[in-house]
Amino acid sequence: YSEVCATCHSLNLLHYRDLEGIGLTADQITAVAAAVTVPLGVDDQGNPKTGPGTPSSQFRAPFANEPAARAAMNGALPPDQSLIVNAREDGANYLYAILTGFRDAPAAFKMMGGMNYNEYFPGHQIAMPQPLHDQQVTFADGAPNRIEDEAHDVVTFLYWAANPDAI
């Protein structure tokens, strides 16, 4: 889900160990954390060090800074999707619609440069590129992996990230 969570700035407030709250085992959490590179301080010469994450590592920020985030998203600062779940009326359904609403623009629709058509986004033009694609994720239980299934899981995760005691 890193493509979608690239827009989740506050996820760096979570630690990998927090994934226990969604049912991951200690071994699964260790494996998930180890699959990412995180900052590990500096070496003796003051150079930044990085290495595999551990359960105590925080989720890393998706962009180095605001200008990098804007550069990646056609000038728009990506909102924190985990906050939208609570900030917008019917936020979980809104996010689900956005994640599943990417289409080719109708022939008569005038698109601005660098924008993407989304049938559910206000104005139908969104800077965020389509983050999910069919069969992008392989579910351990063999469940379908259509965009709709992936979006359901991403929204459920974002809801949990915003409301960890609710699930």
ChimeraX commands (.cxc) that place a marker at each C-alpha (Angstrom):
marker #1 position 0.00,0.00,0.00 radius 0.5
marker #1 position 3.01,2.28,-0.17 radius 0.5
marker #1 position 1.72,3.93,-3.34 radius 0.5
marker #1 position -1.41,5.13,-1.59 radius 0.5
marker #1 position 0.25,5.74,1.73 radius 0.5
marker #1 position 2.75,7.97,-0.01 radius 0.5
marker #1 position 0.09,10.59,0.64 radius 0.5
marker #1 position -0.24,9.75,4.34 radius 0.5
marker #1 position 2.06,12.19,6.10 radius 0.5
marker #1 position 0.97,11.34,9.65 radius 0.5
marker #1 position 1.57,7.63,9.28 radius 0.5
marker #1 position 5.10,8.42,10.39 radius 0.5
marker #1 position 3.53,8.86,13.85 radius 0.5
marker #1 position 2.90,5.11,13.87 radius 0.5
marker #1 position 5.49,2.47,14.70 radius 0.5
marker #1 position 5.62,-0.89,12.96 radius 0.5
marker #1 position 4.86,-2.53,16.30 radius 0.5
marker #1 position 1.47,-0.79,16.16 radius 0.5
marker #1 position 0.51,-3.19,13.37 radius 0.5
marker #1 position -0.33,-5.64,16.12 radius 0.5
marker #1 position -3.55,-3.63,16.34 radius 0.5
marker #1 position -4.65,-4.97,12.96 radius 0.5
marker #1 position -3.78,-8.55,13.82 radius 0.5
marker #1 position -0.23,-8.99,12.56 radius 0.5
marker #1 position 1.96,-11.38,14.53 radius 0.5
marker #1 position 5.37,-10.42,15.89 radius 0.5
marker #1 position 7.07,-12.31,13.04 radius 0.5
marker #1 position 4.90,-10.58,10.42 radius 0.5
marker #1 position 5.59,-7.18,11.94 radius 0.5
marker #1 position 9.33,-7.87,11.95 radius 0.5
marker #1 position 9.18,-8.89,8.28 radius 0.5
marker #1 position 7.14,-5.83,7.26 radius 0.5
marker #1 position 9.50,-3.50,9.12 radius 0.5
marker #1 position 12.63,-5.16,7.74 radius 0.5
marker #1 position 11.35,-4.66,4.17 radius 0.5
marker #1 position 11.80,-0.88,4.42 radius 0.5
marker #1 position 14.87,1.26,4.86 radius 0.5
marker #1 position 14.78,3.71,7.74 radius 0.5
marker #1 position 17.16,6.33,9.10 radius 0.5
marker #1 position 19.58,4.95,11.71 radius 0.5
marker #1 position 21.25,8.13,12.88 radius 0.5
marker #1 position 24.69,9.19,11.71 radius 0.5
marker #1 position 28.08,7.53,11.45 radius 0.5
marker #1 position 31.31,8.75,13.10 radius 0.5
marker #1 position 31.82,11.30,10.31 radius 0.5
marker #1 position 28.29,12.72,10.66 radius 0.5
marker #1 position 26.93,11.07,7.52 radius 0.5
marker #1 position 23.35,9.76,7.67 radius 0.5
marker #1 position 23.02,6.00,8.05 radius 0.5
marker #1 position 20.10,3.87,6.94 radius 0.5
marker #1 position 19.18,0.25,7.37 radius 0.5
marker #1 position 16.28,-2.16,7.68 radius 0.5
marker #1 position 13.42,-1.15,9.92 radius 0.5
marker #1 position 12.58,-2.88,13.19 radius 0.5
marker #1 position 9.26,-3.14,15.03 radius 0.5
marker #1 position 10.23,-0.04,17.03 radius 0.5
marker #1 position 10.86,2.01,13.87 radius 0.5
marker #1 position 8.39,4.70,12.95 radius 0.5
marker #1 position 6.72,4.54,9.56 radius 0.5
marker #1 position 8.89,6.73,7.42 radius 0.5
marker #1 position 7.66,9.89,5.78 radius 0.5
marker #1 position 6.96,9.30,2.09 radius 0.5
marker #1 position 8.66,12.50,0.92 radius 0.5
marker #1 position 11.79,14.22,2.19 radius 0.5
marker #1 position 9.96,17.54,2.51 radius 0.5
marker #1 position 7.00,19.58,1.22 radius 0.5
marker #1 position 8.72,20.66,-2.04 radius 0.5
marker #1 position 9.51,17.01,-2.85 radius 0.5
marker #1 position 5.89,16.05,-2.16 radius 0.5
marker #1 position 4.61,18.83,-4.42 radius 0.5
marker #1 position 7.06,17.88,-7.17 radius 0.5
marker #1 position 5.78,14.31,-7.12 radius 0.5
marker #1 position 2.11,15.39,-7.24 radius 0.5
marker #1 position 2.01,18.00,-10.02 radius 0.5
marker #1 position 2.45,20.89,-7.58 radius 0.5
marker #1 position -0.27,19.80,-5.15 radius 0.5
marker #1 position 0.58,19.03,-1.54 radius 0.5
marker #1 position -0.88,15.59,-0.90 radius 0.5
marker #1 position -3.34,15.53,1.98 radius 0.5
marker #1 position -2.99,13.02,4.75 radius 0.5
marker #1 position -5.45,10.36,3.64 radius 0.5
marker #1 position -5.66,8.92,7.16 radius 0.5
marker #1 position -7.00,12.27,8.37 radius 0.5
marker #1 position -9.54,12.54,5.53 radius 0.5
marker #1 position -11.29,9.48,6.94 radius 0.5
marker #1 position -12.35,11.62,9.90 radius 0.5
marker #1 position -12.27,15.11,8.37 radius 0.5
marker #1 position -14.73,14.59,5.51 radius 0.5
marker #1 position -18.34,13.61,5.85 radius 0.5
marker #1 position -18.53,9.91,4.99 radius 0.5
marker #1 position -14.73,10.03,4.66 radius 0.5
marker #1 position -14.10,6.29,4.30 radius 0.5
marker #1 position -16.55,6.04,1.40 radius 0.5
marker #1 position -15.11,9.21,-0.13 radius 0.5
marker #1 position -11.60,7.72,-0.07 radius 0.5
marker #1 position -12.86,4.44,-1.49 radius 0.5
marker #1 position -14.54,6.33,-4.34 radius 0.5
marker #1 position -11.37,8.30,-5.10 radius 0.5
marker #1 position -9.22,5.16,-5.10 radius 0.5
marker #1 position -11.59,3.35,-7.46 radius 0.5
marker #1 position -12.60,6.35,-9.60 radius 0.5
marker #1 position -9.66,6.72,-11.98 radius 0.5
marker #1 position -10.77,6.51,-15.62 radius 0.5
marker #1 position -9.84,7.82,-19.03 radius 0.5
marker #1 position -11.29,11.29,-19.42 radius 0.5
marker #1 position -14.33,11.57,-21.69 radius 0.5
marker #1 position -13.37,12.76,-25.18 radius 0.5
marker #1 position -14.95,16.20,-24.75 radius 0.5
marker #1 position -13.46,16.78,-21.28 radius 0.5
marker #1 position -10.59,19.31,-21.21 radius 0.5
marker #1 position -7.81,18.05,-18.93 radius 0.5
marker #1 position -5.15,20.35,-17.49 radius 0.5
marker #1 position -1.56,19.25,-17.97 radius 0.5
marker #1 position -0.29,16.64,-15.53 radius 0.5
marker #1 position -3.73,15.97,-14.05 radius 0.5
marker #1 position -5.57,12.66,-13.87 radius 0.5
marker #1 position -9.27,12.09,-14.46 radius 0.5
marker #1 position -11.26,10.78,-11.50 radius 0.5
marker #1 position -15.01,10.48,-11.80 radius 0.5
marker #1 position -15.54,11.04,-8.05 radius 0.5
marker #1 position -13.07,13.84,-7.33 radius 0.5
marker #1 position -14.64,17.33,-7.33 radius 0.5
marker #1 position -13.96,18.81,-10.76 radius 0.5
marker #1 position -12.80,15.36,-11.96 radius 0.5
marker #1 position -9.13,16.43,-12.13 radius 0.5
marker #1 position -6.73,15.20,-9.48 radius 0.5
marker #1 position -2.96,15.58,-9.25 radius 0.5
marker #1 position -2.50,12.18,-7.60 radius 0.5
marker #1 position -1.81,9.46,-10.16 radius 0.5
marker #1 position -3.82,6.26,-9.94 radius 0.5
marker #1 position -2.24,4.44,-6.98 radius 0.5
marker #1 position -3.91,1.03,-7.26 radius 0.5
marker #1 position -4.07,-1.44,-10.12 radius 0.5
marker #1 position -5.67,-4.84,-10.51 radius 0.5
marker #1 position -3.46,-7.66,-9.23 radius 0.5
marker #1 position -0.99,-5.23,-7.65 radius 0.5
marker #1 position -1.31,-7.04,-4.32 radius 0.5
marker #1 position -1.27,-10.75,-3.64 radius 0.5
marker #1 position -3.46,-11.56,-0.66 radius 0.5
marker #1 position -2.16,-14.38,1.53 radius 0.5
marker #1 position -5.58,-16.04,1.63 radius 0.5
marker #1 position -5.93,-16.01,-2.16 radius 0.5
marker #1 position -8.73,-13.43,-2.05 radius 0.5
marker #1 position -9.45,-11.47,-5.23 radius 0.5
marker #1 position -7.07,-8.64,-5.93 radius 0.5
marker #1 position -9.08,-6.21,-7.98 radius 0.5
marker #1 position -8.72,-2.47,-7.42 radius 0.5
marker #1 position -11.97,-2.56,-5.45 radius 0.5
marker #1 position -10.60,-5.20,-3.06 radius 0.5
marker #1 position -7.30,-3.40,-2.64 radius 0.5
marker #1 position -9.08,-0.07,-2.06 radius 0.5
marker #1 position -11.26,-1.65,0.63 radius 0.5
marker #1 position -8.19,-2.83,2.51 radius 0.5
marker #1 position -6.35,0.48,2.09 radius 0.5
marker #1 position -9.34,2.45,3.39 radius 0.5
marker #1 position -9.76,0.03,6.29 radius 0.5
marker #1 position -6.07,0.49,7.14 radius 0.5
marker #1 position -6.32,4.28,6.91 radius 0.5
marker #1 position -9.40,4.24,9.13 radius 0.5
marker #1 position -7.46,2.19,11.67 radius 0.5
marker #1 position -4.46,4.55,11.42 radius 0.5
marker #1 position -6.73,7.49,12.22 radius 0.5
marker #1 position -8.75,5.60,14.85 radius 0.5
marker #1 position -6.55,2.81,16.27 radius 0.5
marker #1 position -8.89,2.06,19.15 radius 0.5
marker #1 position -11.97,1.75,16.93 radius 0.5
marker #1 position -11.15,-1.58,15.29 radius 0.5
marker link #1:1,2 radius 0.2
marker link #1:2,3 radius 0.2
marker link #1:3,4 radius 0.2
marker link #1:4,5 radius 0.2
marker link #1:5,6 radius 0.2
marker link #1:6,7 radius 0.2
marker link #1:7,8 radius 0.2
marker link #1:8,9 radius 0.2
marker link #1:9,10 radius 0.2
marker link #1:10,11 radius 0.2
marker link #1:11,12 radius 0.2
marker link #1:12,13 radius 0.2
marker link #1:13,14 radius 0.2
marker link #1:14,15 radius 0.2
marker link #1:15,16 radius 0.2
marker link #1:16,17 radius 0.2
marker link #1:17,18 radius 0.2
marker link #1:18,19 radius 0.2
marker link #1:19,20 radius 0.2
marker link #1:20,21 radius 0.2
marker link #1:21,22 radius 0.2
marker link #1:22,23 radius 0.2
marker link #1:23,24 radius 0.2
marker link #1:24,25 radius 0.2
marker link #1:25,26 radius 0.2
marker link #1:26,27 radius 0.2
marker link #1:27,28 radius 0.2
marker link #1:28,29 radius 0.2
marker link #1:29,30 radius 0.2
marker link #1:30,31 radius 0.2
marker link #1:31,32 radius 0.2
marker link #1:32,33 radius 0.2
marker link #1:33,34 radius 0.2
marker link #1:34,35 radius 0.2
marker link #1:35,36 radius 0.2
marker link #1:36,37 radius 0.2
marker link #1:37,38 radius 0.2
marker link #1:38,39 radius 0.2
marker link #1:39,40 radius 0.2
marker link #1:40,41 radius 0.2
marker link #1:41,42 radius 0.2
marker link #1:42,43 radius 0.2
marker link #1:43,44 radius 0.2
marker link #1:44,45 radius 0.2
marker link #1:45,46 radius 0.2
marker link #1:46,47 radius 0.2
marker link #1:47,48 radius 0.2
marker link #1:48,49 radius 0.2
marker link #1:49,50 radius 0.2
marker link #1:50,51 radius 0.2
marker link #1:51,52 radius 0.2
marker link #1:52,53 radius 0.2
marker link #1:53,54 radius 0.2
marker link #1:54,55 radius 0.2
marker link #1:55,56 radius 0.2
marker link #1:56,57 radius 0.2
marker link #1:57,58 radius 0.2
marker link #1:58,59 radius 0.2
marker link #1:59,60 radius 0.2
marker link #1:60,61 radius 0.2
marker link #1:61,62 radius 0.2
marker link #1:62,63 radius 0.2
marker link #1:63,64 radius 0.2
marker link #1:64,65 radius 0.2
marker link #1:65,66 radius 0.2
marker link #1:66,67 radius 0.2
marker link #1:67,68 radius 0.2
marker link #1:68,69 radius 0.2
marker link #1:69,70 radius 0.2
marker link #1:70,71 radius 0.2
marker link #1:71,72 radius 0.2
marker link #1:72,73 radius 0.2
marker link #1:73,74 radius 0.2
marker link #1:74,75 radius 0.2
marker link #1:75,76 radius 0.2
marker link #1:76,77 radius 0.2
marker link #1:77,78 radius 0.2
marker link #1:78,79 radius 0.2
marker link #1:79,80 radius 0.2
marker link #1:80,81 radius 0.2
marker link #1:81,82 radius 0.2
marker link #1:82,83 radius 0.2
marker link #1:83,84 radius 0.2
marker link #1:84,85 radius 0.2
marker link #1:85,86 radius 0.2
marker link #1:86,87 radius 0.2
marker link #1:87,88 radius 0.2
marker link #1:88,89 radius 0.2
marker link #1:89,90 radius 0.2
marker link #1:90,91 radius 0.2
marker link #1:91,92 radius 0.2
marker link #1:92,93 radius 0.2
marker link #1:93,94 radius 0.2
marker link #1:94,95 radius 0.2
marker link #1:95,96 radius 0.2
marker link #1:96,97 radius 0.2
marker link #1:97,98 radius 0.2
marker link #1:98,99 radius 0.2
marker link #1:99,100 radius 0.2
marker link #1:100,101 radius 0.2
marker link #1:101,102 radius 0.2
marker link #1:102,103 radius 0.2
marker link #1:103,104 radius 0.2
marker link #1:104,105 radius 0.2
marker link #1:105,106 radius 0.2
marker link #1:106,107 radius 0.2
marker link #1:107,108 radius 0.2
marker link #1:108,109 radius 0.2
marker link #1:109,110 radius 0.2
marker link #1:110,111 radius 0.2
marker link #1:111,112 radius 0.2
marker link #1:112,113 radius 0.2
marker link #1:113,114 radius 0.2
marker link #1:114,115 radius 0.2
marker link #1:115,116 radius 0.2
marker link #1:116,117 radius 0.2
marker link #1:117,118 radius 0.2
marker link #1:118,119 radius 0.2
marker link #1:119,120 radius 0.2
marker link #1:120,121 radius 0.2
marker link #1:121,122 radius 0.2
marker link #1:122,123 radius 0.2
marker link #1:123,124 radius 0.2
marker link #1:124,125 radius 0.2
marker link #1:125,126 radius 0.2
marker link #1:126,127 radius 0.2
marker link #1:127,128 radius 0.2
marker link #1:128,129 radius 0.2
marker link #1:129,130 radius 0.2
marker link #1:130,131 radius 0.2
marker link #1:131,132 radius 0.2
marker link #1:132,133 radius 0.2
marker link #1:133,134 radius 0.2
marker link #1:134,135 radius 0.2
marker link #1:135,136 radius 0.2
marker link #1:136,137 radius 0.2
marker link #1:137,138 radius 0.2
marker link #1:138,139 radius 0.2
marker link #1:139,140 radius 0.2
marker link #1:140,141 radius 0.2
marker link #1:141,142 radius 0.2
marker link #1:142,143 radius 0.2
marker link #1:143,144 radius 0.2
marker link #1:144,145 radius 0.2
marker link #1:145,146 radius 0.2
marker link #1:146,147 radius 0.2
marker link #1:147,148 radius 0.2
marker link #1:148,149 radius 0.2
marker link #1:149,150 radius 0.2
marker link #1:150,151 radius 0.2
marker link #1:151,152 radius 0.2
marker link #1:152,153 radius 0.2
marker link #1:153,154 radius 0.2
marker link #1:154,155 radius 0.2
marker link #1:155,156 radius 0.2
marker link #1:156,157 radius 0.2
marker link #1:157,158 radius 0.2
marker link #1:158,159 radius 0.2
marker link #1:159,160 radius 0.2
marker link #1:160,161 radius 0.2
marker link #1:161,162 radius 0.2
marker link #1:162,163 radius 0.2
marker link #1:163,164 radius 0.2
marker link #1:164,165 radius 0.2
marker link #1:165,166 radius 0.2
marker link #1:166,167 radius 0.2
view
